[in-house]
Amino acid sequence: MGRIAKDDVIVIGAGQAGLCASCFLSCHGIEHVVLEAGRIGESWRSQRWDSFCLVTPNWTVTLPGMPPHAEPEGFMPCGEFVAFMERFAGSFAAPVETSTKVTAIRRDPRRACFEVETTSGIRYCNALIICCGMYQSIRRPAVSLHLPADVDQIDVSSYRNPGELADGAVLVVGSGQSGAQVAEEVRNAGREVWLCVGRAGRIPRRYRGKDLSRWQVDMGYLDRTPDQLESPAHRFRGDPHVSGLNGGHTLNLHQFLREGVRLLGSLERVSDGMIFLADNLETNMRAADAFADAFCRSVDSYILDNDIEAPMPDDDNSDFGGGIGHYPATPRKVILQEAGIRTVIWATGFGFDFSWVGFPIFDEFGYPYTRRGVTEVDGLYFLGLNWLHTRKSGIILGAPDDARHVVDHVRRNLGSL
């Protein structure tokens, strides 16, 4: 058998998790390559709208060796964060191969290594770190197939700005973090907006003198582990709505209502040019309010238990977002033409699909079984997934610690692979 070219390690994905893994591999002198289907930070480039800003403050962006941001309490625009990641990759000459999509991985039956099938050919390696994240595919519900042909449909990942939308009213389906931000922007542009409200919570941007991210870190909220969740399914719940735009601010459905957004229950079906809606708007709004209230009460208890000096909540709970208000009645159906709705923006979340990973290491949700990213398959690792190890595993703040742990495991075990 002839000798084959083989990398020590292949990293799949050049987002924050993959680049952190590459940085630590480089620090240990471990030969590797990073295979990226698009460009560095591709999802930040191509799946965000023009005005998007990070929803966590700049001080949470702590990639190895990079200096702190000059405005730690600010919120980077998306383009600035992409440039930051490019500088990070350049700081250690990350060996990234762009436009190289991995389509399958398996064990080579003839060789003691992984076989990695890509759009640029077959690669081989001793260890493999998968850093593709959780947002691999767009989830558009089947009811979308029944909308009239004259209604434009786009997914939130394809939305760029209100000026690109067709004239007329806009229906946003999904009130999670992205849906709420887009609904706010489109309404602020003077468009009529209808919003189908789901079960996503809300959270105040700032409360009792600190940003919510600072409280979450101080209280250990981001260090919670998956076994502390009520259900494994909660790993995949949408993030509460909040914004980093214009210095960061709270998003509140009650404020939306006062500003003229037409709130609706969940979308159930579409037929004959009409949308049919669940009678759950009040239930969902109360759930969002309860989520915010529970967060504030947990901060209050933490302040009291630890004898912390902090300002008392003001009348609107320190940027709580305009208070509560009332819970409106909602129609059970809307005739799209009569409402003037010409565009539907689907903000119904993303899915992940690891069917291309040829090993039986996944649970009933298709999520990998790991111990902090280390699988039972020797040499196979995951990084950058929600709740991989803790709550912060899937966000920028948690990327370096998990990557360091996985690379340490790679370094200790590479000789035996």
C-alpha positions in Angstrom: 0.0 0.0 0.0 1.4 3.4 -1.0 2.1 6.1 1.5 -0.8 8.7 1.8 -0.7 12.4 2.7 -2.2 12.7 6.1 -2.8 15.7 8.4 -2.3 15.2 12.1 -5.6 17.1 12.8 -8.4 18.4 10.6 -10.7 21.2 12.0 -14.0 21.6 10.3 -15.3 25.2 10.4 -13.6 28.6 10.7 -15.9 30.3 13.1 -14.9 31.3 16.6 -14.7 27.7 17.9 -12.7 26.4 15.0 -10.3 29.3 15.0 -9.7 28.9 18.8 -9.0 25.2 18.2 -6.5 26.1 15.5 -4.8 28.7 17.7 -4.2 26.2 20.5 -3.1 23.5 18.0 -0.6 26.0 16.6 0.6 26.9 20.1 1.5 23.2 20.7 3.1 22.8 17.2 0.5 20.3 16.1 0.2 20.1 12.3 -3.4 20.7 11.2 -5.7 22.3 8.6 -9.0 24.2 9.0 -11.5 23.3 6.3 -14.2 26.0 5.8 -17.1 25.7 3.4 -17.2 29.4 2.8 -15.0 32.1 4.3 -13.7 32.8 7.8 -16.8 33.6 9.9 -19.1 32.7 7.0 -22.3 32.5 9.0 -21.6 36.0 10.4 -21.1 37.3 6.9 -24.0 35.7 5.0 -26.7 35.0 7.6 -27.0 38.4 9.3 -28.8 41.6 8.3 -27.1 44.8 7.6 -27.6 46.5 11.0 -26.9 43.4 13.1 -24.8 43.8 16.2 -23.6 41.3 18.6 -26.0 40.8 21.5 -23.3 40.3 24.1 -21.0 43.2 25.1 -17.5 43.5 23.6 -15.9 42.4 26.8 -17.3 38.9 26.2 -15.3 38.6 23.0 -12.1 37.2 24.5 -10.3 35.2 21.8 -6.8 34.0 22.7 -4.0 36.6 22.4 -6.3 39.3 21.2 -6.4 42.7 23.0 -9.6 43.8 24.7 -11.9 46.1 22.8 -11.5 49.8 23.3 -15.2 50.0 24.2 -15.9 47.0 26.4 -19.5 47.8 27.1 -20.4 48.4 23.5 -21.7 46.0 20.9 -19.7 45.2 17.8 -21.5 45.5 14.4 -21.3 42.3 12.5 -18.8 43.5 10.0 -16.4 44.6 12.8 -16.7 41.2 14.4 -15.8 39.5 11.1 -12.8 41.7 10.7 -11.8 40.9 14.3 -11.9 37.2 13.5 -9.8 37.7 10.4 -7.2 39.5 12.5 -7.4 36.7 15.0 -6.7 34.1 12.3 -3.9 36.2 10.9 -2.3 36.6 14.3 -1.1 33.0 14.3 -1.3 32.3 10.5 -4.3 30.0 10.8 -4.0 27.3 8.1 -7.5 27.8 6.8 -8.6 26.4 3.4 -11.8 28.2 2.4 -14.5 27.0 -0.1 -13.9 23.5 1.1 -17.1 21.8 2.3 -16.9 18.5 4.2 -19.6 16.1 2.9 -18.7 12.9 4.8 -16.4 11.5 7.4 -15.7 7.9 8.2 -13.0 5.5 9.3 -10.8 4.3 6.4 -11.1 0.5 6.7 -7.6 0.0 5.3 -5.8 2.7 7.4 -5.9 3.7 11.0 -7.2 7.2 10.4 -10.2 9.2 9.4 -11.2 9.6 5.8 -12.7 13.1 5.2 -14.6 13.6 2.0 -14.7 17.2 0.8 -15.7 19.1 -2.3 -12.0 19.4 -3.0 -11.2 15.7 -2.7 -10.5 13.1 0.0 -8.3 14.1 3.0 -7.0 11.9 5.8 -6.2 12.7 9.4 -5.5 11.2 12.8 -7.8 13.5 14.7 -10.9 15.4 13.7 -12.5 18.4 15.5 -16.0 19.3 14.2 -16.9 23.0 14.7 -19.9 23.5 12.5 -22.2 25.1 15.1 -25.9 24.5 15.6 -27.2 26.7 12.7 -26.5 24.5 9.7 -29.9 24.6 8.0 -32.9 26.9 7.9 -36.2 25.7 9.3 -39.1 26.9 7.3 -42.4 25.3 8.3 -44.4 23.2 5.7 -47.3 25.8 5.9 -45.1 28.1 3.8 -45.9 26.0 0.8 -49.6 27.1 1.0 -49.0 30.9 0.8 -50.2 32.7 -2.3 -47.6 33.1 -5.1 -47.8 36.9 -4.9 -46.6 37.0 -1.3 -42.8 37.2 -1.1 -41.2 34.8 1.4 -37.7 35.1 2.8 -35.9 33.5 5.7 -34.5 35.7 8.4 -31.0 34.7 7.4 -31.6 36.2 3.9 -33.1 39.4 5.2 -30.8 42.4 4.8 -32.8 45.7 5.4 -36.4 47.0 5.0 -35.6 48.8 1.7 -35.2 45.4 0.0 -38.7 44.2 0.9 -41.7 44.5 -1.4 -44.1 47.3 -0.8 -46.9 46.6 1.7 -47.2 45.1 5.2 -44.8 42.5 6.5 -45.6 39.4 8.5 -42.7 38.2 10.7 -43.3 34.6 11.9 -41.3 33.9 15.1 -40.6 36.2 18.0 -37.3 34.9 19.2 -34.2 37.0 19.2 -33.8 37.4 15.5 -37.6 37.8 14.7 -38.0 40.4 17.4 -35.0 42.4 16.2 -36.2 42.3 12.6 -39.8 43.2 13.5 -38.5 46.2 15.4 -36.3 47.4 12.5 -39.0 47.0 9.9 -41.5 48.9 12.0 -39.0 51.6 12.7 -38.7 52.0 9.0 -42.4 53.0 8.9 -43.7 49.7 7.6 -46.8 48.0 9.0 -45.7 44.8 10.8 -47.6 41.8 11.9 -45.7 39.5 14.3 -46.6 35.8 15.1 -45.5 35.4 18.8 -44.0 32.2 20.0 -42.8 31.0 23.4 -39.4 32.8 23.4 -38.7 34.7 26.6 -37.5 38.2 27.0 -34.8 39.7 29.3 -33.9 43.2 30.2 -30.7 44.5 28.5 -29.7 46.2 31.8 -30.9 45.8 35.3 -29.8 47.4 38.5 -26.7 49.0 37.1 -25.3 46.1 35.0 -25.7 44.6 31.6 -27.5 41.2 31.7 -24.4 39.4 30.5 -22.4 40.7 33.5 -25.1 39.4 35.9 -25.1 36.1 34.1 -21.3 35.7 34.5 -21.3 36.9 38.1 -24.1 34.6 39.1 -22.7 31.5 37.4 -25.6 31.3 35.0 -23.4 30.7 32.0 -21.5 27.9 33.8 -24.7 25.8 34.2 -24.4 22.2 32.8 -26.9 20.3 30.7 -27.9 18.0 33.6 -29.3 21.1 35.3 -31.9 21.6 32.6 -35.5 20.3 33.1 -35.3 18.5 29.8 -32.6 17.7 27.2 -34.8 19.4 24.7 -34.2 22.7 26.4 -30.7 22.7 24.9 -32.4 23.9 21.7 -34.7 26.6 22.9 -34.5 30.0 21.2 -32.6 32.7 23.0 -34.7 35.4 24.7 -35.2 38.6 22.7 -32.8 41.4 23.3 -30.7 43.6 21.1 -27.2 45.0 20.8 -28.2 47.7 18.3 -27.6 51.4 19.2 -25.6 50.6 22.3 -27.9 47.7 23.3 -31.5 47.8 24.4 -34.4 45.7 25.6 -37.0 44.3 23.3 -40.5 44.1 24.7 -43.7 42.8 23.1 -45.8 45.3 25.0 -43.7 48.1 23.7 -44.0 46.7 20.2 -47.8 46.8 20.7 -47.7 50.5 21.7 -45.6 51.3 18.7 -48.2 49.8 16.3 -46.9 46.2 15.7 -49.9 43.9 15.2 -49.3 40.9 17.5 -50.7 37.5 16.7 -50.7 34.0 18.1 -48.7 31.2 16.7 -49.2 30.4 13.0 -51.1 27.1 12.7 -52.0 26.8 9.0 -52.4 28.7 5.7 -55.3 28.2 3.3 -57.0 30.1 0.5 -55.0 33.3 1.1 -55.6 33.3 4.8 -53.4 32.5 7.8 -55.0 30.7 10.8 -53.6 31.5 14.2 -53.6 29.8 17.6 -55.4 31.4 20.5 -52.2 31.6 22.6 -51.0 35.2 22.3 -51.7 36.1 25.9 -50.3 32.8 27.1 -47.0 33.4 25.2 -46.8 37.1 26.2 -47.3 36.1 29.9 -44.6 33.5 29.5 -42.1 36.1 28.2 -43.0 38.4 31.0 -42.5 35.7 33.6 -39.1 34.9 32.1 -38.0 38.5 32.5 -39.4 38.7 35.9 -37.7 35.5 37.0 -34.3 36.9 35.8 -34.8 40.1 37.7 -35.9 38.3 40.9 -32.8 36.1 40.7 -30.6 39.2 40.4 -32.4 40.8 43.4 -31.7 37.6 45.4 -28.1 37.5 44.4 -27.5 41.1 45.3 -29.2 40.6 48.7 -27.4 37.3 49.5 -24.0 38.8 48.6 -24.5 42.2 50.2 -23.8 44.0 46.9 -24.3 47.7 46.5 -26.5 48.2 43.4 -29.1 50.8 42.4 -32.7 49.9 43.1 -34.9 49.1 40.1 -36.6 52.2 38.7 -40.2 52.4 37.5 -39.5 50.4 34.3 -37.1 47.9 35.9 -33.9 49.6 34.6 -34.6 49.4 30.9 -37.1 46.6 31.4 -38.5 47.8 28.1 -41.5 49.9 28.8 -43.3 47.9 31.5 -46.0 45.3 31.0 -49.2 46.9 29.7 -52.1 44.7 28.6 -52.7 41.5 26.7 -54.6 42.2 23.5 -57.2 40.1 21.8 -56.0 38.5 18.6 -57.7 37.4 15.5 -57.9 33.7 14.7 -57.4 34.3 11.0 -56.1 37.1 8.8 -56.9 37.5 5.1 -53.5 38.4 3.7 -54.7 40.6 0.8 -57.1 42.6 3.1 -54.2 43.1 5.5 -51.9 44.3 2.7 -49.3 41.7 3.7 -46.9 41.3 0.7 -43.9 39.8 2.5 -43.5 37.0 5.0 -40.2 36.8 6.9 -39.7 33.3 8.5 -37.8 33.6 11.8 -38.6 30.1 12.8 -35.1 29.0 13.8 -32.3 26.8 12.5 -31.6 23.1 12.6 -28.5 21.0 12.7 -27.7 17.9 10.7 -24.8 15.6 11.5 -25.9 12.8 9.2 -22.6 13.2 7.3 -20.7 12.0 10.4 -20.5 8.3 10.0 -20.4 7.2 13.6 -23.3 6.2 16.0 -22.6 8.8 18.6 -25.8 10.8 18.6 -28.9 11.0 20.8 -32.5 11.1 19.8 -32.2 14.7 18.8 -29.2 14.1 16.5 -26.9 15.8 19.1 -23.6 14.2 19.8 -22.8 12.4 23.0 -19.6 13.9 24.4 -17.7 14.7 27.5 -16.8 18.3 27.0 -16.4 17.8 23.3 -14.6 14.4 23.6 -16.5 11.5 22.0 -16.2 7.8 22.5 -14.6 7.5 19.1 -10.9 7.9 19.5 -9.7 11.1 17.9 -13.2 12.6 17.2 -14.2 15.8 18.9 -16.9 18.6 18.7 -16.8 22.2 19.7 -19.0 25.3 19.5 -22.4 23.6 20.2 -25.0 24.9 22.6 -24.7 23.2 26.0 -21.8 21.1 24.9 -20.3 21.5 28.3 -21.9 24.5 29.8 -24.4 27.2 28.8 -21.6 29.3 27.3 -20.2 26.6 25.1 -22.1 27.8 22.1 -21.3 31.5 22.4 -18.2 33.5 21.8 -17.4 33.8 25.5 -17.2 30.0 25.9 -15.2 29.1 22.8 -11.6 29.5 24.2 -12.1 27.3 27.3 -13.7 24.4 25.5 -11.2 24.6 22.7 -8.3 24.5 25.1 -9.7 21.4 26.8 -10.2 19.6 23.5 -6.8 20.5 22.2 -5.2 19.3 25.4 -6.9 16.0 24.9 -5.7 15.8 21.3 -2.2 16.6 22.4 -2.1 13.9 25.0 -3.6 11.3 22.8 -2.3 12.1 19.3 0.6 9.6 19.6 -1.7 6.7 20.2 -4.0 7.5 17.3 
